[in-house]
Amino acid sequence: MTPVETLTLAAYFFVLIILAIYGWHRYYLVYLYMKNRDKGPTATAPLDPIPVVTIQLPLYNEMYVADRLIEAVCGIDYPRDRLEIQVLDDSTDETRSIADLAVRRFAAQGIDIKYYHRSDRKGFKAGALEAGLKAARGEFIAIFDADFIPTHDFLTRLMPHFADPGIGMVQARWGHINQDYSLLTKIQSILLDGHFVLEHGGRNRSGRFFNFNGTAGAWRRVTIDDAGGWQHDTLTEDLDLSYRAQLRGWRFVFLGDLIAPAEVPVEMNAFKSQQHRWAKGSVQTCCKLLPRILRADLPLGVKAEAFYHLTANFNYPLMCILSVLMFPSMVIRYNMGWYEMLLIDVPLFFAATFSVCNFYMVCQREIHRDWLARIKYLPFLMSIGIGLSINNTRAVFEALLGKESEFTRTPKYRIEGDGDEWVGKKYRQSVAVQPLIELALGLYFTATVFYALANQIYGTVPFLVLFQIGFLYTGLLSIVQQYAGDSDVVTAGLEPGRQGS
């Protein structure tokens, strides 16, 4: 082999082995969950005396869902003299008047609800929460993002878990009100279920660190202060504060049976924007806190799990490298008559991909009676995860290079059922060069699939198809949805009797 061919194969297998190791870690998370399956948190009697709770609602240009959120929160069953609601609105559009009107409506009914507006948006969401905290009277702080619809018994079921004074935060599980809207929403709901049920459940019940998800949870106020308060040097202020608080010795609780319904993004570019923010913020938090975690006096298992958790997004650049190297690696070995070496790929790919299938299959079996009907989406889930590689690789490098960016909110359109429509509404994300790169990689893998079929290298075809579909789907859907939206906006302004946004 030439030096270039040797380097290509060495890099290919190095990347594949690392991805297989992280795939093995998913088996370990399932093991942690199943081993500690019966160690779920148990609630005591209601706290006595009943503490004052402040619910914070951070908003930024949420005109379609602001009123729905405020109405739902005002319907929470909790003594009125013990409940305070803060609408923390940084909006620059019609959301301001919608939210202000809703606040006035419920304040007239005797509910302690206040409207706060900032014009500078300093610190983004973390800055809004920090500003609201200065005026809050609650001993406990609950937070809901704009796309959530908390149930009336949310605080009644959550607050008893703070009976132990060492508990600093309690996180509920997210529900998905529009999970059946499209293939994309189905995939997102399965992804989120896995994150909450197995990752949070496995970590929390085994004594590992896990994180507040920015919404649908509550904090003990002194925990926030003791951990250093809300800081806005990362895009995931929730993850950052979570690790700082647990390093201070505070313990968290995850309630898998308390569900807070929410709306998942229905549009690919919005989904990408959300994933970009989460990936970038996670890497920023990793760079900020992982050295401190590894130096801390903590059990090895806690440190190891924190390492896997905070470094997981580094897999996306590796996935991009693997994508580029798959075809030349196949050609090099086939031309040299080393067909047998292709069999090495299959076990490694199996370790990396089947672990994903097992992870989400176990999760769906745990929480849904019709889990067999749901697991048919797992191949698409893996493909979309691969298709996000370009998007999230950009996020990783932006974090490593210290590129600052604003907290880009995920658009919410109040999509609750099949008949609801998002096309033509405001807040749509713009298409950039990225979808074209994804399309190019999709075509690249199409050619790779044909090469494998033509040369009877059938063992690699299923894995190649996952990459092919993933890149083509994410790239095409980004472009199609963007231009479909643009077309509808134009049409909305021309058709009589139809209102545009």
C-alpha positions in Angstrom: 0.0 0.0 0.0 1.0 3.6 -0.5 1.4 5.9 2.5 -1.8 7.6 1.6 -3.7 4.3 1.5 -2.2 3.2 4.8 -3.1 6.5 6.4 -6.7 6.3 5.0 -7.3 2.9 6.5 -5.7 3.7 9.8 -7.8 6.8 10.2 -10.9 4.9 9.1 -10.6 2.2 11.7 -9.5 4.6 14.4 -12.6 6.6 14.0 -14.8 3.5 13.7 -13.4 2.1 16.9 -14.1 5.3 18.9 -17.7 5.4 17.6 -18.1 1.7 18.6 -16.9 2.5 22.1 -19.5 5.3 22.4 -22.0 2.8 21.0 -21.0 0.3 23.7 -21.7 3.1 26.3 -25.4 3.0 25.2 -25.5 -0.6 26.3 -24.0 0.5 29.6 -26.8 3.1 30.1 -29.4 0.5 29.5 -27.7 -1.7 32.0 -27.6 1.1 34.6 -31.3 1.7 34.1 -32.4 -2.0 34.2 -30.2 -2.7 37.3 -31.8 0.2 39.2 -35.2 0.0 37.6 -36.9 -0.4 41.0 -35.1 2.5 42.6 -37.4 5.2 41.4 -38.1 8.2 43.7 -40.9 8.0 46.1 -42.9 11.1 47.2 -43.6 11.9 50.8 -46.6 13.8 52.1 -47.0 17.4 50.9 -44.5 19.8 52.4 -45.5 21.5 55.6 -45.6 24.4 55.7 -46.4 24.8 52.0 -43.5 26.7 50.4 -43.8 29.7 48.1 -43.1 28.7 44.5 -42.2 31.1 41.7 -42.8 29.9 38.2 -40.7 31.6 35.6 -41.8 31.7 31.9 -39.0 32.9 29.7 -40.3 34.2 26.3 -38.7 35.5 23.2 -41.0 36.0 20.1 -43.5 33.3 20.9 -46.7 34.9 19.6 -48.4 31.6 18.7 -47.9 29.8 22.1 -47.5 32.6 24.7 -51.2 32.8 25.7 -51.5 29.0 25.8 -48.5 28.7 28.1 -49.7 31.4 30.5 -53.2 30.0 30.6 -51.9 26.5 31.4 -49.6 27.8 34.2 -52.3 29.9 35.8 -54.4 26.7 35.9 -51.8 24.8 38.1 -53.4 23.6 41.3 -51.4 25.3 44.1 -52.5 27.7 46.9 -52.7 31.2 45.4 -51.0 32.9 48.2 -48.0 30.5 47.8 -47.7 30.8 44.0 -46.0 33.6 42.0 -45.8 33.6 38.2 -43.2 35.7 36.3 -43.6 36.2 32.6 -40.0 37.1 31.5 -40.5 38.5 28.0 -37.6 39.6 25.9 -39.7 39.7 22.7 -39.5 42.3 20.0 -42.7 41.5 18.2 -46.5 41.0 18.8 -45.7 38.5 21.6 -45.3 41.5 24.0 -48.9 42.6 23.7 -50.2 39.1 23.7 -48.3 38.1 26.8 -49.1 41.4 28.6 -52.8 41.1 27.8 -52.8 37.5 29.2 -51.1 38.6 32.3 -53.6 41.4 32.9 -56.5 38.9 32.3 -55.3 36.5 35.0 -54.1 39.1 37.4 -57.7 40.4 37.4 -58.7 37.0 38.7 -56.5 37.3 41.7 -53.5 35.3 40.5 -50.1 36.7 41.5 -48.7 37.1 37.9 -46.3 39.8 36.7 -45.0 40.8 33.3 -41.4 41.8 32.9 -39.8 43.0 29.7 -36.2 43.5 28.9 -35.1 45.5 25.9 -31.4 44.5 25.7 -31.7 40.6 26.0 -28.4 40.5 27.8 -27.4 36.9 28.6 -30.4 35.6 26.6 -32.5 33.1 28.5 -30.0 32.8 31.4 -30.0 36.6 31.7 -33.8 36.7 31.8 -33.9 34.0 34.5 -31.3 35.8 36.5 -33.1 39.1 36.3 -36.4 37.5 37.3 -34.7 35.8 40.3 -33.8 39.1 41.8 -37.5 40.0 42.0 -38.8 36.5 42.9 -40.3 35.8 46.3 -40.3 32.0 46.0 -38.2 29.5 47.9 -38.5 27.3 44.9 -38.2 28.2 41.2 -40.1 26.3 38.5 -39.4 27.0 34.8 -41.4 26.4 31.7 -40.5 27.2 28.1 -43.1 28.6 25.7 -43.9 25.3 24.0 -45.0 23.5 27.2 -48.5 22.9 28.6 -48.0 21.9 32.2 -50.8 19.8 33.8 -52.8 21.2 36.8 -51.2 18.7 39.2 -47.6 19.4 38.2 -46.5 21.1 41.5 -48.7 18.9 43.6 -46.8 15.9 42.4 -43.4 17.4 42.1 -42.9 19.5 45.3 -43.0 16.6 47.9 -39.7 15.4 46.5 -38.1 18.4 48.0 -38.8 17.1 51.5 -35.1 16.0 51.7 -33.1 19.3 52.2 -30.3 17.9 50.1 -32.4 17.8 47.0 -31.6 20.8 44.8 -33.6 20.1 41.6 -36.4 17.9 40.4 -36.9 17.3 36.7 -40.1 16.0 35.0 -40.2 14.0 31.8 -41.2 15.8 28.6 -44.3 14.7 26.7 -45.0 15.3 23.0 -48.4 16.7 22.1 -47.7 16.6 18.3 -45.6 13.4 18.0 -47.8 11.9 15.3 -47.7 15.0 13.1 -45.0 13.7 10.8 -42.1 11.3 10.5 -39.8 14.1 11.8 -41.9 14.6 15.0 -42.1 10.8 15.5 -38.3 10.5 15.4 -37.9 13.5 17.8 -40.3 12.0 20.3 -38.4 8.7 20.3 -35.0 10.5 20.7 -36.3 12.6 23.6 -37.9 9.5 25.3 -34.5 7.8 25.2 -32.8 10.8 26.7 -35.2 11.1 29.6 -36.2 7.6 30.4 -32.8 5.8 30.0 -30.2 8.5 30.2 -31.8 10.5 33.0 -33.3 7.4 34.6 -30.1 5.3 34.4 -27.9 8.1 35.6 -30.1 9.4 38.4 -31.0 6.0 39.9 -27.4 4.8 39.9 -26.1 7.9 41.6 -24.5 9.5 38.6 -24.9 13.2 37.6 -27.7 14.2 35.2 -28.9 17.6 34.1 -31.9 19.9 34.3 -33.3 20.4 30.8 -34.1 24.0 31.0 -37.8 23.5 31.5 -40.4 21.3 33.2 -38.5 21.2 36.4 -38.0 23.1 39.7 -35.0 24.3 41.7 -34.5 25.0 45.3 -33.5 28.7 45.2 -30.6 28.4 47.5 -29.1 25.7 45.2 -29.0 28.1 42.3 -27.3 30.7 44.5 -24.9 28.2 46.1 -23.8 26.9 42.6 -23.0 30.4 41.4 -26.3 31.4 39.8 -27.3 31.5 36.2 -24.3 32.1 34.0 -24.5 32.9 30.3 -21.0 32.0 28.9 -22.5 28.8 27.3 -25.7 28.2 25.3 -26.8 25.5 27.6 -27.2 27.4 30.9 -29.2 24.5 32.3 -26.5 21.9 31.8 -23.8 24.3 33.1 -25.7 25.1 36.3 -26.7 21.4 36.8 -23.1 20.2 36.9 -22.0 23.1 39.1 -24.7 22.4 41.6 -24.0 18.7 41.8 -20.3 19.4 42.2 -21.3 21.4 45.3 -23.0 18.3 46.7 -26.6 18.9 45.8 -28.6 15.9 44.6 -31.2 15.8 41.8 -34.3 13.8 41.2 -35.8 12.7 37.9 -39.5 11.9 37.9 -40.2 9.6 34.9 -43.9 9.3 35.7 -44.5 13.1 35.8 -45.0 14.2 32.2 -45.1 17.8 31.1 -46.6 17.9 27.6 -44.8 20.0 25.0 -44.6 20.7 21.3 -41.6 19.4 19.2 -40.4 21.2 16.1 -42.3 20.3 13.0 -39.8 21.9 10.5 -36.4 20.5 9.7 -34.5 23.8 9.9 -36.0 24.6 13.3 -35.0 21.1 14.5 -31.4 21.7 13.2 -31.3 25.0 15.0 -32.3 23.4 18.2 -29.8 20.6 17.9 -27.0 23.1 16.9 -27.7 25.1 20.1 -27.7 22.0 22.3 -24.5 20.6 20.7 -22.6 23.8 20.9 -23.7 24.5 24.5 -22.8 21.0 25.5 -19.3 21.4 24.1 -18.9 24.8 25.8 -19.9 23.3 29.1 -17.5 20.4 28.5 -14.6 22.7 28.0 -15.7 24.8 31.0 -16.4 22.1 33.6 -15.0 18.7 32.6 -11.4 19.4 33.9 -13.0 20.5 37.2 -15.2 17.4 37.3 -12.2 15.1 36.7 -10.2 16.7 39.4 -13.1 16.6 41.9 -13.3 14.1 44.8 -15.9 12.0 43.1 -16.4 8.2 42.5 -14.8 6.9 39.3 -18.2 5.9 38.0 -19.6 9.4 38.3 -16.5 10.9 36.6 -16.6 8.4 33.8 -20.3 9.0 33.1 -19.8 12.8 33.1 -17.0 12.3 30.6 -19.2 10.3 28.2 -22.1 12.7 28.7 -20.2 15.9 28.1 -18.0 14.6 25.2 -20.8 12.8 23.3 -21.1 15.5 20.7 -17.5 15.1 19.6 -18.8 12.0 17.8 -20.3 14.2 15.1 -17.0 15.4 13.6 -15.9 11.7 13.8 -19.0 10.8 11.9 -18.2 13.3 9.2 -14.7 11.9 8.9 -16.0 8.4 8.7 -18.5 9.5 6.0 -15.7 10.8 3.8 -13.4 7.8 4.4 -15.9 4.9 3.9 -15.8 4.9 0.1 -12.0 5.1 -0.4 -11.4 2.6 2.4 -13.7 0.2 0.6 -12.1 0.7 -2.8 -8.5 0.3 -1.4 -9.3 -3.0 0.3 -11.3 -4.4 -2.6 -8.7 -3.5 -5.2 -6.0 -5.2 -3.2 -8.0 -8.3 -2.8 -8.5 -7.8 0.9 -12.2 -8.5 0.8 -12.0 -10.4 4.1 -11.0 -7.1 5.8 -14.4 -5.8 5.0 -15.8 -8.2 7.5 -14.0 -6.2 10.2 -16.3 -3.3 9.5 -19.5 -5.2 10.1 -18.9 -6.1 13.8 -17.8 -2.5 14.5 -20.7 -1.0 12.7 -23.0 -3.5 14.5 -21.6 -2.4 17.9 -22.2 1.3 17.0 -25.6 0.9 15.3 -27.4 -2.0 17.0 -26.6 -0.3 20.4 -28.8 2.6 19.1 -31.6 0.2 18.2 -31.4 -1.6 21.5 -31.3 1.7 23.4 -34.5 3.1 21.9 -36.3 -0.2 21.7 -35.8 -0.8 25.4 -37.0 2.8 26.1 -40.2 2.4 24.0 -40.9 -0.9 25.6 -40.7 0.7 29.0 -43.2 3.5 28.4 -45.5 2.5 25.5 -47.8 -0.5 25.1 -47.6 -0.2 21.4 -43.8 -0.2 21.4 -43.7 -2.8 18.6 -45.4 -0.4 16.3 -43.0 2.3 17.2 -39.7 0.5 16.7 -40.3 0.5 12.9 -39.0 4.1 13.0 -35.6 3.1 14.4 -33.8 2.9 11.0 -35.1 6.4 10.2 -34.0 7.5 13.6 -30.4 6.3 13.0 -30.4 7.9 9.5 -31.5 11.3 10.8 -28.9 11.1 13.6 -26.3 10.6 10.9 -27.8 13.3 8.8 -27.3 15.8 11.6 -23.5 15.3 11.5 -22.8 18.4 9.4 -25.1 20.6 11.4 -23.7 19.5 14.8 -20.1 19.3 13.6 -20.3 23.0 12.8 -21.6 23.5 16.4 -18.7 21.6 17.9 -16.1 23.6 16.0 -17.8 26.9 16.8 -17.6 26.0 20.5 -14.0 24.9 20.3 -13.0 28.1 18.4 -14.8 30.3 20.8 -17.2 31.7 18.2 -19.9 33.6 20.0 -23.5 33.4 18.9 -26.8 34.4 20.3 -29.3 32.0 21.9 -31.4 31.1 18.8 -34.8 30.1 20.0 -36.6 27.2 18.4 -39.7 28.4 16.5 -43.1 27.2 17.9 -46.2 27.3 15.8 -48.8 25.8 18.1 -49.0 22.5 16.2 -51.2 20.2 18.3 -52.9 18.0 15.7 -52.8 16.8 12.1 -55.0 19.6 10.9 -52.7 22.4 12.2 -50.4 24.1 9.7 -47.0 25.8 10.2 -46.4 26.9 6.6 -46.8 30.6 6.1 -46.2 31.5 9.8 -43.4 33.6 11.1 -40.1 32.5 12.7 -39.1 30.1 10.0 -35.3 29.4 9.8 -33.4 30.3 6.7 -31.7 27.7 4.5 -27.9 28.3 4.1 -25.1 26.3 2.4 -25.3 23.4 4.8 -28.2 21.5 3.1 -26.2 21.5 -0.1 -23.4 19.8 1.6 -25.8 17.3 3.1 -27.2 16.6 -0.4 -23.7 16.2 -1.8 -22.9 13.6 0.8 -26.2 11.9 0.1 -25.3 11.6 -3.5 -21.8 10.5 -2.6 -23.3 7.6 -0.6 -25.7 6.8 -3.4 -22.6 6.2 -5.6 -21.0 4.2 -2.8 -24.1 1.9 -2.5 -24.0 1.3 -6.3 -20.2 0.4 -6.1 -20.9 -2.0 -3.2 -23.7 -3.7 -5.1 -21.7 -3.9 -8.4 -18.8 -5.5 -6.6 -21.0 -7.8 -4.5 -19.9 -6.3 -1.2 -23.3 -6.9 0.2 -22.4 -6.8 4.0 -21.8 -3.1 4.0 -24.9 -2.1 2.0 -27.3 -1.7 5.0 -24.9 0.6 6.7 -24.3 2.7 3.6 -28.0 3.1 3.0 -28.4 4.5 6.5 -25.9 7.3 5.6 -27.4 7.8 2.2 -31.0 8.2 3.5 -29.8 10.4 6.4 -28.0 13.0 4.4 -30.6 13.1 1.6 -33.5 13.4 4.0 -32.0 16.2 6.1 -30.7 18.1 3.1 -33.8 17.8 0.9 -36.3 18.4 3.7 -34.5 21.6 4.7 -34.7 23.0 1.2 -38.2 21.8 0.4 -39.7 23.1 3.6 -38.0 26.5 3.2 -39.2 27.1 -0.3 -42.6 25.7 0.4 -42.9 28.2 3.2 -41.7 31.1 1.0 -44.2 30.1 -1.6 -47.0 30.0 0.9 -46.1 33.4 2.3 -46.4 34.9 -1.2 -49.6 33.1 -1.9 -51.0 34.2 1.5 -50.7 37.8 0.5 -52.5 37.3 -2.8 -55.5 35.1 -2.1 -58.6 37.0 -1.0 -59.9 36.2 2.4 -56.7 34.5 3.6 -54.4 36.1 6.2 -50.7 36.0 6.0 -48.3 36.4 8.9 
